Amino acid sequence: MLTWRPVALDAALLELGWAVQDQYGIAFWDALIVAAARVVDCDRLLTEDLQDGRDFGGVVIVNPFARAPA
């Protein structure tokens, strides 16, 4: 599981989560996930819960169910 690079929940991540929530007007738990993606330098986040293609400061949302199979 450590190869997945888990992110520890600490004060800095909470602060970043609140900042993302305020900046983009999304739910806190979604903002916390986006913040964690930023911390580990992810440029894409796979989820069906946020708008496909939306860019959250370098983290772009990809809905894997909205795309046609290759």
NUKOL-623487 format. One record per residue: residue number from 1; residue in one letter; z, y, x of N, C-alpha, C in turn. Coordinates in Angstrom, 2 decimals, decimal comma. Each point is the difference from the previous one (the first is absolute). Layout:
BEGIN
{pos NUM	code A	n_up Z	n_north Y	n_east X	ca_up Z	ca_north Y	ca_east X	c_up Z	c_north Y	c_east X}
...
% end
This chain:
BEGIN
{pos 1	code M	n_up 0,00	n_north -1,20	n_east 0,81	ca_up 0,00	ca_north 1,20	ca_east -0,81	c_up 0,00	c_north 1,26	c_east 0,85}
{pos 2	code L	n_up 0,48	n_north -0,08	n_east 1,21	ca_up 0,05	ca_north 1,19	ca_east 0,84	c_up -1,40	c_north 0,48	c_east 0,41}
{pos 3	code T	n_up -1,00	n_north -0,87	n_east -0,06	ca_up -1,36	ca_north 0,43	ca_east 0,30	c_up -0,52	c_north 0,98	c_east -1,03}
{pos 4	code W	n_up 0,65	n_north 0,06	n_east -1,16	ca_up -0,38	ca_north 0,94	ca_east -1,05	c_up 0,54	c_north 1,39	c_east 0,26}
{pos 5	code R	n_up 0,76	n_north 0,17	n_east 1,07	ca_up 0,58	ca_north 1,29	ca_east 0,39	c_up 0,83	c_north 0,62	c_east -1,13}
{pos 6	code P	n_up 1,07	n_north -0,67	n_east -0,43	ca_up 0,83	ca_north 0,58	ca_east -1,06	c_up 0,60	c_north 1,34	c_east 0,44}
{pos 7	code V	n_up 0,17	n_north 0,87	n_east -0,97	ca_up 0,52	ca_north 1,34	ca_east 0,26	c_up 1,44	c_north 0,06	c_east -0,50}
{pos 8	code A	n_up 0,90	n_north 0,43	n_east 0,86	ca_up 1,40	ca_north 0,13	ca_east -0,38	c_up 0,19	c_north 1,23	c_east -0,88}
{pos 9	code L	n_up 0,77	n_north -0,16	n_east -1,04	ca_up 0,33	ca_north 1,13	ca_east -0,87	c_up 1,14	c_north 0,77	c_east 0,64}
{pos 10	code D	n_up -0,31	n_north 1,22	n_east 0,41	ca_up 1,02	ca_north 0,85	ca_east 0,62	c_up -0,14	c_north 1,41	c_east -0,56}
{pos 11	code A	n_up 0,83	n_north 0,90	n_east 0,48	ca_up 0,00	ca_north 1,37	ca_east -0,51	c_up -1,36	c_north 0,69	c_east 0,21}
{pos 12	code A	n_up -0,63	n_north -0,24	n_east 1,14	ca_up -1,29	ca_north 0,63	ca_east 0,28	c_up -1,07	c_north -0,47	c_east -0,98}
{pos 13	code L	n_up 0,00	n_north -1,28	n_east -0,33	ca_up -0,98	ca_north -0,52	ca_east -0,96	c_up 0,27	c_north 0,54	c_east -1,40}
{pos 14	code L	n_up 1,26	n_north 0,10	n_east -0,38	ca_up 0,34	ca_north 0,58	ca_east -1,30	c_up -0,47	c_north 1,45	c_east -0,09}
{pos 15	code E	n_up 0,23	n_north 0,77	n_east 1,06	ca_up -0,44	ca_north 1,40	ca_east 0,02	c_up -1,52	c_north 0,09	c_east -0,13}
{pos 16	code L	n_up -0,72	n_north -0,85	n_east 0,73	ca_up -1,45	ca_north 0,00	ca_east -0,08	c_up -0,45	c_north -0,42	c_east -1,40}
{pos 17	code G	n_up 0,67	n_north -0,98	n_east -0,58	ca_up -0,32	ca_north -0,42	ca_east -1,36	c_up 0,16	c_north 1,13	c_east -1,00}
{pos 18	code W	n_up 1,08	n_north 0,75	n_east 0,11	ca_up 0,21	ca_north 1,14	ca_east -0,90	c_up -1,06	c_north 1,07	c_east 0,21}
{pos 19	code A	n_up -0,39	n_north 0,21	n_east 1,27	ca_up -1,04	ca_north 0,99	ca_east 0,29	c_up -1,34	c_north -0,42	c_east -0,61}
{pos 20	code V	n_up -0,34	n_north -1,28	n_east 0,12	ca_up -1,24	ca_north -0,52	ca_east -0,59	c_up 0,06	c_north 0,14	c_east -1,52}
{pos 21	code Q	n_up 1,13	n_north -0,32	n_east -0,59	ca_up 0,18	ca_north 0,12	ca_east -1,45	c_up -0,22	c_north 1,45	c_east -0,44}
{pos 22	code D	n_up 0,61	n_north 0,93	n_east 0,70	ca_up -0,15	ca_north 1,42	ca_east -0,35	c_up -1,42	c_north 0,49	c_east 0,19}
{pos 23	code Q	n_up -0,63	n_north -0,39	n_east 1,10	ca_up -1,34	ca_north 0,50	ca_east 0,32	c_up -1,06	c_north -0,53	c_east -0,95}
{pos 24	code Y	n_up 0,11	n_north -1,28	n_east -0,38	ca_up -1,07	ca_north -0,62	ca_east -0,78	c_up 0,36	c_north -0,28	c_east -1,45}
{pos 25	code G	n_up 1,25	n_north 0,23	n_east -0,37	ca_up 0,41	ca_north -0,18	ca_east -1,39	c_up -0,07	c_north -1,43	c_east -0,49}
{pos 26	code I	n_up 0,35	n_north -0,94	n_east 0,86	ca_up -0,01	ca_north -1,41	ca_east -0,40	c_up 1,44	c_north -0,51	c_east -0,09}
{pos 27	code A	n_up 0,16	n_north -1,16	n_east -0,60	ca_up 1,33	ca_north -0,59	ca_east -0,16	c_up 0,64	c_north -0,25	c_east 1,37}
{pos 28	code F	n_up 1,32	n_north 0,09	n_east 0,05	ca_up 0,71	ca_north -0,13	ca_east 1,27	c_up -0,30	c_north -1,32	c_east 0,69}
{pos 29	code W	n_up 0,04	n_north -1,11	n_east -0,72	ca_up -0,19	ca_north -1,31	ca_east 0,64	c_up -1,41	c_north -0,12	c_east 0,57}
{pos 30	code D	n_up -0,99	n_north 0,55	n_east -0,68	ca_up -1,37	ca_north 0,02	ca_east 0,53	c_up -0,06	c_north 0,90	c_east 1,24}
{pos 31	code A	n_up 0,67	n_north 1,13	n_east -0,06	ca_up 0,04	ca_north 0,92	ca_east 1,14	c_up 0,67	c_north -0,64	c_east 1,21}
{pos 32	code L	n_up 1,03	n_north -0,79	n_east -0,24	ca_up 0,69	ca_north -0,68	ca_east 1,09	c_up -0,92	c_north -1,02	c_east 0,67}
{pos 33	code I	n_up -0,81	n_north -0,69	n_east -0,78	ca_up -0,97	ca_north -0,95	ca_east 0,55	c_up -1,06	c_north 0,74	c_east 0,83}
{pos 34	code V	n_up -0,49	n_north 1,11	n_east -0,51	ca_up -0,97	ca_north 0,81	ca_east 0,74	c_up 0,64	c_north 0,50	c_east 1,30}
{pos 35	code A	n_up 1,23	n_north 0,45	n_east -0,07	ca_up 0,72	ca_north 0,49	ca_east 1,19	c_up 0,13	c_north -1,11	c_east 1,04}
{pos 36	code A	n_up 0,35	n_north -1,20	n_east -0,44	ca_up 0,13	ca_north -1,12	ca_east 0,93	c_up -1,35	c_north -0,33	c_east 0,64}
{pos 37	code A	n_up -1,08	n_north 0,10	n_east -0,77	ca_up -1,34	ca_north -0,23	ca_east 0,55	c_up -0,31	c_north 1,04	c_east 1,07}
{pos 38	code R	n_up 0,38	n_north 1,23	n_east -0,24	ca_up -0,22	ca_north 1,06	ca_east 1,00	c_up 0,75	c_north -0,29	c_east 1,29}
{pos 39	code V	n_up 1,26	n_north -0,44	n_east -0,14	ca_up 0,85	ca_north -0,24	ca_east 1,17	c_up -0,63	c_north -1,03	c_east 0,94}
{pos 40	code V	n_up -0,66	n_north -1,00	n_east -0,55	ca_up -0,61	ca_north -1,04	ca_east 0,84	c_up -1,50	c_north 0,23	c_east 0,20}
{pos 41	code D	n_up -0,46	n_north 1,23	n_east -0,29	ca_up -1,38	ca_north 0,41	ca_east 0,25	c_up -1,04	c_north -0,83	c_east -0,75}
{pos 42	code C	n_up 0,30	n_north -0,40	n_east -1,23	ca_up -1,00	ca_north -0,66	ca_east -0,84	c_up -0,96	c_north 1,06	c_east -0,51}
{pos 43	code D	n_up -1,28	n_north -0,30	n_east 0,00	ca_up -0,95	ca_north 0,96	ca_east -0,55	c_up -0,46	c_north -0,40	c_east -1,40}
{pos 44	code R	n_up 0,30	n_north -1,23	n_east -0,41	ca_up -0,33	ca_north -0,47	ca_east -1,35	c_up 1,19	c_north -0,74	c_east -0,58}
{pos 45	code L	n_up 0,21	n_north 0,20	n_east -1,30	ca_up 1,08	ca_north -0,66	ca_east -0,71	c_up -0,59	c_north -0,72	c_east -1,21}
{pos 46	code L	n_up 0,13	n_north -1,32	n_east -0,03	ca_up -0,51	ca_north -0,79	ca_east -1,11	c_up 1,00	c_north 0,00	c_east -1,15}
{pos 47	code T	n_up -0,41	n_north 0,55	n_east -1,13	ca_up 0,84	ca_north 0,02	ca_east -1,20	c_up -0,85	c_north 0,28	c_east -1,22}
{pos 48	code E	n_up 0,44	n_north -0,53	n_east -1,12	ca_up -0,67	ca_north 0,34	ca_east -1,26	c_up 0,80	c_north 1,04	c_east -0,77}
{pos 49	code D	n_up 1,10	n_north 0,48	n_east 0,58	ca_up 0,90	ca_north 0,91	ca_east -0,69	c_up -0,29	c_north 1,48	c_east 0,23}
{pos 50	code L	n_up -0,85	n_north 0,31	n_east 0,96	ca_up -0,36	ca_north 1,40	ca_east 0,27	c_up -1,51	c_north 0,15	c_east -0,10}
{pos 51	code Q	n_up -0,47	n_north 1,24	n_east -0,07	ca_up -1,41	ca_north 0,29	ca_east -0,21	c_up -0,86	c_north -0,45	c_east 1,19}
{pos 52	code D	n_up -0,96	n_north -0,87	n_east -0,28	ca_up -0,91	ca_north -0,52	ca_east 1,01	c_up -0,72	c_north 1,15	c_east 0,70}
{pos 53	code G	n_up 0,04	n_north 0,01	n_east 1,33	ca_up -0,69	ca_north 1,02	ca_east 0,78	c_up 0,82	c_north 1,24	c_east 0,29}
{pos 54	code R	n_up 1,15	n_north 0,15	n_east -0,63	ca_up 0,82	ca_north 1,18	ca_east 0,23	c_up 0,57	c_north -0,02	c_east 1,42}
{pos 55	code D	n_up -0,01	n_north 1,15	n_east 0,63	ca_up 0,47	ca_north 0,13	ca_east 1,38	c_up 1,36	c_north 0,70	c_east 0,00}
{pos 56	code F	n_up 0,99	n_north -0,69	n_east 0,53	ca_up 1,35	ca_north 0,56	ca_east 0,12	c_up 0,26	c_north 0,32	c_east 1,46}
{pos 57	code G	n_up -0,64	n_north 1,06	n_east 0,49	ca_up 0,23	ca_north 0,43	ca_east 1,37	c_up -0,38	c_north -1,02	c_east 1,04}
{pos 58	code G	n_up -1,12	n_north -0,65	n_east -0,19	ca_up -0,47	ca_north -0,99	ca_east 0,97	c_up 0,19	c_north -1,44	c_east -0,44}
{pos 59	code V	n_up 0,72	n_north -0,22	n_east -1,07	ca_up 0,15	ca_north -1,34	ca_east -0,60	c_up -0,85	c_north -0,01	c_east -1,26}
{pos 60	code V	n_up -1,10	n_north -0,76	n_east 0,04	ca_up -0,93	ca_north -0,05	ca_east -1,12	c_up 0,30	c_north -1,23	c_east -0,85}
{pos 61	code I	n_up 0,06	n_north 0,20	n_east -1,30	ca_up 0,29	ca_north -1,08	ca_east -0,94	c_up -1,26	c_north -0,82	c_east -0,25}
{pos 62	code V	n_up 0,14	n_north -1,31	n_east 0,08	ca_up -1,08	ca_north -0,93	ca_east -0,30	c_up 0,51	c_north -0,97	c_east -1,07}
{pos 63	code N	n_up -0,65	n_north 0,04	n_east -1,15	ca_up 0,33	ca_north -0,96	ca_east -1,06	c_up -0,90	c_north -1,22	c_east 0,22}
{pos 64	code P	n_up 0,56	n_north -1,12	n_east 0,43	ca_up -0,83	ca_north -1,16	ca_east 0,30	c_up -0,67	c_north -0,59	c_east -1,24}
{pos 65	code F	n_up 0,46	n_north 0,35	n_east -1,19	ca_up -0,57	ca_north -0,53	ca_east -1,22	c_up -1,10	c_north 0,90	c_east -0,57}
{pos 66	code A	n_up -0,15	n_north 1,19	n_east 0,58	ca_up -1,01	ca_north 0,95	ca_east -0,49	c_up -1,32	c_north -0,13	c_east 0,74}
{pos 67	code R	n_up -0,04	n_north -0,85	n_east 1,00	ca_up -1,20	ca_north -0,13	ca_east 0,82	c_up -0,71	c_north -1,31	c_east -0,30}
{pos 68	code A	n_up -1,32	n_north 0,06	n_east 0,07	ca_up -0,81	ca_north -1,20	ca_east -0,21	c_up 0,15	c_north -0,91	c_east 1,22}
{pos 69	code P	n_up 0,09	n_north -1,30	n_east -0,22	ca_up 0,10	ca_north -0,93	ca_east 1,15	c_up -1,25	c_north 0,08	c_east 0,87}
{pos 70	code A	n_up 0,17	n_north -0,19	n_east 1,28	ca_up -1,14	ca_north 0,08	ca_east 0,95	c_up -0,84	c_north -1,25	c_east -0,09}
% end
